[in-house]
Amino acid sequence: MGQEKKEESGQPSRENNSGNVAKQSVVLRFVLPALAIGCVALMLVGSWFMYQTWTFLNLPPEMEGRKILFTVEPGQPLWTVSTNLSKAGLISDSKRFREYAQVQGKENKIRAGEFNLYTNMTAPQVLETLTTTSGILHKFSVREGLTWWDTADKAQMSKLTNYADFKKAVFDPVLLAKYKIPADNAEGYLFPETYLLTRPKKESGKTLVETMLKEFRKAAGKAWNGKLPSPQEVHKTVILASLVEKETGDASERNRIAGVFVNRLNKGYLLQCDPTIIYGLGETFDGNIRKKHITDKSNPYNSYKHRGLPPGPICSPGLESIKAAINPEKHSYLYFVAKGDGSHYFSKSLKEHNAAVRKYQLRRNKQTYRSYN
């Protein structure tokens, strides 16, 4: 019996060895080759993906560059921008562009505006341009002393907006309230400056006017040393500054002219300022002041018939004229007359003033006399 048990206990061992050998054979014949093939396939796929990514990032869509004016509208999402770039032939893969922008943390940094892009730019260069540059900037220059309608003309000429949209924004009550302007229009607050702007696509007039109102707030902050008075006091100062701006072509006279107006106001004199009459005649003024204009009481801006400051500013003054209105020169002058060279003769009495009028106005040399503003 001992012999039989020995043989019985040895039999399973031979069967297990045989099974292990079979399994090893299957692994060697099928599994390992399959794994090897799979690894090779993954390497090929990975290499192909890396090659495609490298190509996308380093090779432009075209080697011969074409300039394309590309526009990003305000609020456009990355998906729309990338799709439009692809349609324009500026990138080869919109999905990869979005993924690249997200990896770079720039998916929300694309700026609105017009951009000159080229088809021989790489995707990183395109993204860099759209996220770090201002695009095409359009120059809009406004000099001191322009009325709102003159400014509207210039805005239309710049092609940044049109006259009607600009005028609508000038009289926009919401915009006036936002910038604390106690009037029915923004005259006096369209700050004269040279602006470099991207072309607005929506509400172009409002965008342009609001840009100028913001600039006025900055300038006013400088003029009042960062402490603005009440909106009513600011408005009164802007009215006076607009008179100063229209009356002198000599910067050194601003504070003195402001002082003349203050002296006349304090004494209850009529300001008798020709530019106020012209402003009251409005957009249709033909360039000539006639006697009927001077005697016209229906013109609320006629300072020959109405005492005190006019109802509102007659132009948008520059920073120096605003400063002059805040700090008028203290003197005893009550009159001034243009000498024809941009400067004025100042008088303390009516007799002296009349003599200056005869000298500089009635007997003026028409060939050399120059008018300003």
C-alpha positions as CSV (number, residue, x, y, z in Angstrom):
1,M,0.0,0.0,0.0
2,G,2.9,2.3,0.7
3,Q,4.1,2.0,-2.9
4,E,0.6,2.9,-4.3
5,K,0.4,6.0,-2.2
6,K,3.8,7.1,-3.4
7,E,2.7,6.7,-7.0
8,E,-0.6,8.5,-6.4
9,S,1.0,11.4,-4.7
10,G,3.5,12.0,-7.6
11,Q,0.9,12.0,-10.4
12,P,-0.5,15.5,-9.9
13,S,2.9,17.0,-10.0
14,R,3.5,15.8,-13.5
15,E,0.2,17.2,-14.7
16,N,0.8,20.7,-13.2
17,N,4.2,20.9,-14.9
18,S,2.6,20.1,-18.2
19,G,-0.1,22.8,-17.7
20,N,2.5,25.4,-16.9
21,V,4.5,24.6,-19.9
22,A,1.4,25.0,-22.1
23,K,0.6,28.4,-20.5
24,Q,4.1,29.6,-21.1
25,S,3.9,28.5,-24.6
26,V,0.7,30.5,-25.2
27,V,2.3,33.6,-23.6
28,L,5.4,33.3,-25.8
29,R,3.4,32.6,-28.9
30,F,0.5,35.1,-28.6
31,V,0.5,37.5,-25.6
32,L,4.1,38.8,-25.8
33,P,3.9,39.5,-29.6
34,A,0.5,41.2,-29.0
35,L,2.0,43.4,-26.3
36,A,4.9,44.2,-28.5
37,I,2.7,45.1,-31.4
38,G,0.6,47.2,-29.0
39,C,3.6,49.0,-27.7
40,V,4.8,49.7,-31.2
41,A,1.4,50.9,-32.2
42,L,1.3,53.3,-29.2
43,M,4.7,54.6,-30.0
44,L,3.6,55.2,-33.6
45,V,0.4,56.9,-32.5
46,G,2.4,59.0,-29.9
47,S,5.0,59.9,-32.5
48,W,2.4,60.8,-35.0
49,F,0.6,63.0,-32.4
50,M,3.8,64.6,-31.4
51,Y,4.7,65.2,-35.0
52,Q,1.3,66.8,-35.7
53,T,1.5,69.0,-32.6
54,W,5.1,70.0,-33.5
55,T,3.9,70.8,-37.1
56,F,0.9,72.8,-35.8
57,L,3.1,74.9,-33.4
58,N,6.1,75.4,-35.7
59,L,4.9,75.4,-39.3
60,P,2.6,78.2,-40.6
61,P,-0.3,77.4,-42.9
62,E,1.5,79.0,-45.8
63,M,5.2,79.7,-46.5
64,E,4.4,82.7,-48.7
65,G,2.7,85.1,-46.3
66,R,-0.5,86.9,-47.2
67,K,-1.8,89.8,-45.0
68,I,-5.3,89.3,-43.7
69,L,-7.3,91.9,-41.7
70,F,-8.7,89.8,-38.9
71,T,-11.4,91.2,-36.6
72,V,-12.3,90.0,-33.1
73,E,-15.6,91.3,-32.0
74,P,-16.1,92.3,-28.3
75,G,-17.1,89.4,-26.2
76,Q,-16.3,86.7,-28.8
77,P,-15.5,83.3,-27.2
78,L,-12.3,81.4,-28.0
79,W,-14.3,78.8,-30.0
80,T,-15.6,81.5,-32.4
81,V,-12.2,83.2,-32.7
82,S,-10.4,79.9,-33.4
83,T,-13.0,78.9,-36.0
84,N,-12.7,82.2,-37.8
85,L,-8.9,81.9,-37.8
86,S,-9.2,78.5,-39.4
87,K,-11.7,79.7,-42.0
88,A,-9.3,82.6,-42.8
89,G,-6.4,80.2,-43.4
90,L,-4.4,81.7,-40.5
91,I,-4.2,78.4,-38.5
92,S,-4.5,74.8,-39.6
93,D,-6.4,73.3,-36.7
94,S,-9.0,75.3,-34.6
95,K,-9.3,72.5,-32.0
96,R,-5.5,72.5,-31.4
97,F,-5.4,76.2,-31.2
98,R,-8.0,76.2,-28.5
99,E,-6.2,73.5,-26.6
100,Y,-2.9,75.4,-26.9
101,A,-4.5,78.7,-25.7
102,Q,-5.9,76.9,-22.7
103,V,-2.6,75.3,-21.9
104,Q,-1.0,78.7,-22.1
105,G,-3.6,80.2,-19.8
106,K,-4.7,82.7,-22.5
107,E,-8.2,81.4,-23.4
108,N,-9.8,84.5,-21.9
109,K,-7.1,87.0,-22.9
110,I,-7.8,87.5,-26.6
111,R,-8.5,91.2,-27.2
112,A,-11.2,92.7,-29.3
113,G,-10.1,94.8,-32.3
114,E,-8.7,94.7,-35.8
115,F,-5.4,92.9,-36.4
116,N,-3.1,92.5,-39.3
117,L,-2.2,88.8,-39.4
118,Y,-0.2,86.9,-41.9
119,T,-0.6,83.3,-43.2
120,N,3.1,82.6,-42.7
121,M,2.7,83.2,-38.9
122,T,2.8,80.2,-36.6
123,A,-0.1,79.5,-34.2
124,P,1.9,80.7,-31.2
125,Q,2.6,84.0,-33.0
126,V,-1.0,84.4,-33.9
127,L,-2.1,83.8,-30.3
128,E,0.6,86.2,-29.0
129,T,-0.6,88.9,-31.4
130,L,-4.2,88.5,-30.3
131,T,-3.5,88.5,-26.6
132,T,-0.7,91.1,-26.2
133,T,-1.2,93.8,-28.8
134,S,-3.8,96.4,-29.3
135,G,-4.3,95.6,-32.9
136,I,-4.8,98.4,-35.5
137,L,-5.1,101.8,-33.7
138,H,-6.9,104.6,-35.5
139,K,-5.9,108.2,-34.8
140,F,-8.6,110.7,-33.7
141,S,-7.3,114.2,-33.0
142,V,-9.5,116.9,-31.4
143,R,-8.0,120.3,-30.7
144,E,-9.1,122.7,-28.0
145,G,-12.1,124.9,-28.5
146,L,-14.3,122.7,-30.8
147,T,-18.0,122.6,-30.3
148,W,-19.7,119.2,-30.0
149,W,-20.9,119.4,-33.7
150,D,-17.4,120.2,-34.9
151,T,-16.1,117.2,-32.9
152,A,-18.9,115.1,-34.4
153,D,-17.7,116.1,-37.9
154,K,-14.1,115.1,-37.1
155,A,-15.4,111.8,-35.6
156,Q,-17.2,111.0,-38.9
157,M,-14.1,111.9,-40.9
158,S,-12.1,109.5,-38.8
159,K,-14.6,106.7,-39.8
160,L,-14.7,105.6,-36.2
161,T,-18.4,106.5,-36.0
162,N,-20.9,108.7,-37.8
163,Y,-22.3,112.1,-37.1
164,A,-25.8,110.9,-36.0
165,D,-24.4,108.2,-33.6
166,F,-22.0,110.7,-32.1
167,K,-24.7,113.3,-31.6
168,K,-27.0,110.7,-30.0
169,A,-24.3,109.9,-27.5
170,V,-23.6,113.6,-26.7
171,F,-27.3,113.9,-25.6
172,D,-27.6,110.5,-24.0
173,P,-29.1,111.1,-20.5
174,V,-27.7,107.8,-19.1
175,L,-24.2,108.7,-20.2
176,L,-24.5,112.2,-18.8
177,A,-25.7,110.9,-15.4
178,K,-22.9,108.4,-15.3
179,Y,-20.3,111.1,-15.6
180,K,-22.2,113.6,-13.4
181,I,-22.8,116.2,-16.1
182,P,-25.6,118.6,-14.9
183,A,-26.8,119.5,-18.4
184,D,-28.7,118.0,-21.3
185,N,-25.6,117.4,-23.4
186,A,-21.9,116.8,-23.1
187,E,-20.7,120.1,-24.5
188,G,-17.5,121.2,-22.7
189,Y,-16.7,117.7,-21.6
190,L,-15.5,116.2,-24.9
191,F,-11.9,116.5,-23.9
192,P,-9.5,117.7,-26.6
193,E,-6.8,115.1,-27.1
194,T,-5.1,112.8,-29.7
195,Y,-6.7,109.4,-29.3
196,L,-5.4,106.1,-30.6
197,L,-8.4,103.8,-30.7
198,T,-9.5,100.4,-32.0
199,R,-12.5,100.7,-34.3
200,P,-15.7,100.2,-32.3
201,K,-18.1,97.7,-33.9
202,K,-21.1,98.4,-31.7
203,E,-22.4,101.7,-30.3
204,S,-19.6,103.5,-32.0
205,G,-20.8,107.0,-31.0
206,K,-21.3,106.0,-27.4
207,T,-17.9,104.4,-27.2
208,L,-16.1,107.4,-28.6
209,V,-18.0,110.0,-26.5
210,E,-17.5,107.9,-23.4
211,T,-13.7,107.7,-24.1
212,M,-13.6,111.5,-24.2
213,L,-15.6,111.9,-21.0
214,K,-13.3,109.5,-19.2
215,E,-10.3,111.7,-20.4
216,F,-12.1,114.8,-19.1
217,R,-12.4,113.2,-15.7
218,K,-8.6,112.5,-15.7
219,A,-7.8,116.0,-16.7
220,A,-10.2,117.5,-14.2
221,G,-8.6,115.4,-11.5
222,K,-5.2,117.1,-12.4
223,A,-6.7,120.6,-12.5
224,W,-8.3,120.3,-9.1
225,N,-5.4,118.3,-7.6
226,G,-7.5,115.1,-7.3
227,K,-10.3,116.7,-5.3
228,L,-13.2,117.5,-7.6
229,P,-15.9,120.0,-6.3
230,S,-19.6,119.4,-6.9
231,P,-20.8,118.7,-10.4
232,Q,-22.5,122.1,-10.5
233,E,-19.2,123.9,-9.5
234,V,-17.3,121.8,-12.1
235,H,-19.9,122.8,-14.7
236,K,-19.7,126.5,-13.9
237,T,-15.9,126.3,-14.2
238,V,-16.1,124.5,-17.5
239,I,-18.4,127.2,-18.9
240,L,-15.9,129.9,-17.9
241,A,-13.0,127.9,-19.3
242,S,-14.8,127.5,-22.6
243,L,-15.1,131.3,-22.9
244,V,-11.4,131.7,-22.1
245,E,-10.6,129.0,-24.7
246,K,-12.5,130.7,-27.5
247,E,-11.2,134.2,-26.7
248,T,-7.5,133.8,-26.8
249,G,-4.8,132.5,-29.1
250,D,-2.1,133.4,-26.7
251,A,-1.6,130.8,-23.9
252,S,0.0,133.3,-21.6
253,E,-3.2,135.4,-21.5
254,R,-5.6,132.7,-20.3
255,N,-5.5,133.5,-16.5
256,R,-5.7,137.3,-17.3
257,I,-8.8,136.8,-19.6
258,A,-10.4,134.6,-17.0
259,G,-9.8,137.4,-14.5
260,V,-11.5,139.9,-16.8
261,F,-14.6,137.7,-17.0
262,V,-14.7,137.2,-13.2
263,N,-14.4,141.0,-12.6
264,R,-17.3,141.7,-15.0
265,L,-19.4,139.0,-13.4
266,N,-18.7,140.4,-9.9
267,K,-19.7,143.9,-11.0
268,G,-22.8,142.6,-12.8
269,Y,-21.6,143.7,-16.2
270,L,-22.6,142.0,-19.4
271,L,-19.8,139.7,-20.6
272,Q,-20.3,140.9,-24.2
273,C,-18.4,137.8,-25.6
274,D,-18.9,137.3,-29.3
275,P,-18.2,133.5,-29.3
276,T,-21.3,133.0,-27.0
277,I,-23.5,134.6,-29.7
278,I,-21.9,132.3,-32.3
279,Y,-22.5,129.2,-30.2
280,G,-26.2,130.2,-29.7
281,L,-26.7,130.4,-33.5
282,G,-25.7,126.7,-33.5
283,E,-24.7,124.4,-36.3
284,T,-26.1,126.7,-39.0
285,F,-23.9,129.7,-38.3
286,D,-22.4,131.0,-41.5
287,G,-19.3,132.7,-40.1
288,N,-20.6,136.3,-39.9
289,I,-22.0,138.1,-36.8
290,R,-24.6,140.7,-37.8
291,K,-26.3,143.5,-35.9
292,K,-29.5,141.4,-35.7
293,H,-27.5,138.7,-33.9
294,I,-26.1,141.1,-31.3
295,T,-29.6,142.5,-30.5
296,D,-31.4,139.1,-30.5
297,K,-32.7,138.5,-27.0
298,S,-34.1,135.1,-28.0
299,N,-30.6,133.7,-28.2
300,P,-30.0,132.5,-24.6
301,Y,-26.2,132.5,-25.3
302,N,-26.3,136.2,-26.3
303,S,-24.0,137.7,-23.6
304,Y,-24.7,141.2,-25.0
305,K,-28.3,140.8,-23.8
306,H,-28.2,138.3,-20.9
307,R,-26.1,138.8,-17.8
308,G,-24.0,136.2,-16.1
309,L,-22.5,133.1,-17.6
310,P,-24.2,131.5,-20.6
311,P,-26.4,128.5,-20.0
312,G,-23.6,126.1,-20.8
313,P,-20.1,125.7,-22.2
314,I,-19.6,127.0,-25.7
315,C,-16.8,124.5,-26.6
316,S,-14.6,121.9,-25.0
317,P,-11.7,123.7,-23.3
318,G,-8.3,122.2,-22.8
319,L,-6.6,121.6,-19.5
320,E,-4.8,125.0,-19.3
321,S,-8.0,126.9,-19.8
322,I,-9.7,124.9,-17.1
323,K,-6.8,125.7,-14.8
324,A,-7.1,129.4,-15.7
325,A,-10.8,129.3,-14.8
326,I,-10.0,127.7,-11.5
327,N,-7.3,130.3,-10.7
328,P,-8.1,133.5,-12.6
329,E,-5.6,136.3,-12.4
330,K,-6.4,139.0,-9.8
331,H,-6.3,142.4,-11.4
332,S,-8.5,145.5,-12.2
333,Y,-9.0,144.9,-15.9
334,L,-12.6,145.0,-17.2
335,Y,-12.1,145.0,-21.0
336,F,-9.9,143.5,-23.7
337,V,-9.7,143.8,-27.4
338,A,-7.9,141.6,-29.9
339,K,-4.8,143.1,-31.4
340,G,-4.8,140.9,-34.5
341,D,-1.8,138.8,-33.6
342,G,-3.5,136.4,-31.2
343,S,-2.9,138.6,-28.2
344,H,-5.1,141.3,-26.6
345,Y,-4.9,144.8,-25.2
346,F,-6.4,145.0,-21.7
347,S,-8.1,148.1,-20.3
348,K,-9.4,149.2,-16.8
349,S,-11.8,151.8,-18.1
350,L,-14.3,152.1,-20.9
351,K,-12.5,155.2,-22.2
352,E,-9.2,153.3,-22.5
353,H,-11.0,150.4,-24.1
354,N,-12.7,152.5,-26.8
355,A,-9.4,154.0,-27.7
356,A,-7.9,150.5,-28.1
357,V,-10.9,149.4,-30.2
358,R,-10.2,152.4,-32.6
359,K,-6.6,151.5,-32.8
360,Y,-6.7,147.7,-33.1
361,Q,-10.1,147.1,-34.7
362,L,-11.5,150.1,-36.6
363,R,-8.1,151.1,-38.0
364,R,-6.7,147.6,-38.3
365,N,-4.5,146.5,-41.2
366,K,-6.7,143.9,-43.0
367,Q,-3.7,142.4,-44.7
368,T,-1.9,141.5,-41.5
369,Y,-4.8,141.2,-39.0
370,R,-5.4,137.6,-38.0
371,S,-8.4,136.2,-36.2
372,Y,-8.2,133.3,-33.7
373,N,-10.6,130.6,-32.6
